[in-house]
Amino acid sequence: MNILELKDVSMLYGQVMALQNISLSVASGEWVAIMGASGSGKTTLMNIVGCMNKATRGTVTLDGENISRLDGRDLTAIRRDKIGLIFQQFHLISYLTAVENVMIAQYYHSMADEQETLRALKRVGLTHRAGHLPRQLSGGEQQRLCIARALINYPRLILADEPTGNLDESNQNTVLDIFHQLHAEGSTIIVVTHSPEVAAHAQRVVSLEFGRLVSDVPAQRFH
Amino acid sequence: MTRQAMFRRIVLSSLIRRRSRMLVALLAVLIGTTVFLGMGAVYYDIPRQMGREFRSYGANLVLVAAGGGSVLKLEEARRAIALLPVDKVVGATPFRYETMYYNKQGLTVVGTDFSAVRKTSPYWRVQGEWPQKDDEILIGADIAEHTRLYAGSFIALEVSPPKGRKIKKEMKISGVVHSGGAEDGFVLMPLAGMETLLGAGGTAAVVEISIAAASEEIAAFSAAIQAKTPGLTPRLVKRIADSETTVLSRLQALIFMVTGIVLFLTLICVGTTMLTVVMERRGEIGLKKALGADNKAIIFEFIGEGVVLALAGWLPGLVSGYFFAQMVSVSVFSREVDLPFFLVPLTLCASLAVTITASLLPAAAAVDVEPALVLGGE
């Protein structure tokens, strides 16, 4: 069963066509990498799938619901209930501790549960850093915290935008290991990346060029 | 953890862990609260403070005999004074006028109570001593100049009592009075001494009363006296009472304006700080929206920060406001101010109104933040 379906999705910014007639399906439990050079439309695609932007044309169906024409309020609800976001710059709240940074996602979703949050931190190896502020964490730890936050509400889809872009090799491997665990547990993951090495961990690699989908192949063939 | 508990945690963490930025806003609230409370206390206390101050200008209520009579009974005047609130009566002085002669020259001699005169006419300046005995007198500055008498001299006054033969009495001049008014042309002696001399007592021509109250209040007292003591006619000294009211209302208007301006500046300062905060926190707001926060949640967080700022500035502002009020009152009026309790919750309401209003514009700006734009990407 497909958790995500895009049909003829286009995005126009003024005179610039950021995405042109993208059609794409992602099955539940699948790990897909989206690759492309800067300006290829990866982030635009991520923003549309992540309900942070609406496509100019085409339909987007997420978990069986057409989200193409939903208003901002409904998109916020979809984002809150069904999507876990992981960012290259981590985007942690500077004045909240690690445990609070995860709990805030629970708070906006339903109810903050500190014990559950601590279990999520344990899963990414950050129990001992629960009371630390983001500035007291290393880049790798911040990204793991970002992952814990993305997972805390059991999202139907995990969207990761260059999740290893700011990490050294060791931390990159740690993050990819966590993705492998999540995938093994049945999570659906879409990773936007520049790195062929990161993309190779996915099952499928979708390539974009100038807003067009130019290839959609299994990761082995991409290699 | 309940939603309220998490909300408190977010708001408090935002303020406490970003204190360098919020300190400016907190300082603005603190100053606003201090000025509001301090000036509010002074504003409220001004009539009392200035009322006492104005009493140095002399009596503002005069009792005379009803029906155009020239003599009133002191017993009746005492009953009238008993109708007035004790804490507002600064003093009441009887004046009895008689004509006496010195070297066959007629002089107006005023019998009065000197201890009371000092309260109702504190502007009198006495060169020498105030009379201590019944045969000691004051002479007005004009008489002193005319007769070349001075403090320590003796003066022989002749008087014809209503019953009996002409009497000549030598009195000691204890001092020379300078009032700048009619008293400079009078001889002033103790009322008791005058009564002994003339053999008739318990009366006066007029009783001057000094009351620390606004003209409307004095008018009300006057009406009460009129109603309950028919032998007397109370007269408001409008020249003094109206001047007091005018000065008071202008002073209160000035304080009102200054307080309003300070509150407005506080609003601007807190509002600007909060707006700057929103600009700085666009990424954070975008993230919260990306995590699923709706506009209401974001607005509540900003208003929550405003409320905590108001509370945090209000508490120390109460203390500093109290000391500010005392400082202003002592330096301007030379006495301490009474802080009315209702100003405490009123100051809190003002702080809340300012910070919440100042938070609304930034909150509206926060609602417009697009997560996709501020979170960026490639």
Interface residues (C-beta under 8 A of the other chain):
Chain A: S38 G39 K42 T43 M46 N47 G50 M52 N53 R73 T76 A77 R79 R80 D81 L85 F87 Q88 Q89 H91 I93 S94 Y95 L96 T97 E100 M103 I104 A105 Y107 Y108 H109 M111 A112 D113 E114 L133 R149 D161 E162 V192
Chain B: M1 T2 R3 A5 M6 F7 R9 I10 S13 S14 I16 R17 R18 G283 E284 L287 K288 K289 A290 L291 G292 A293 D294 A297 E370 P371 A372 L375 G376 G377 E378
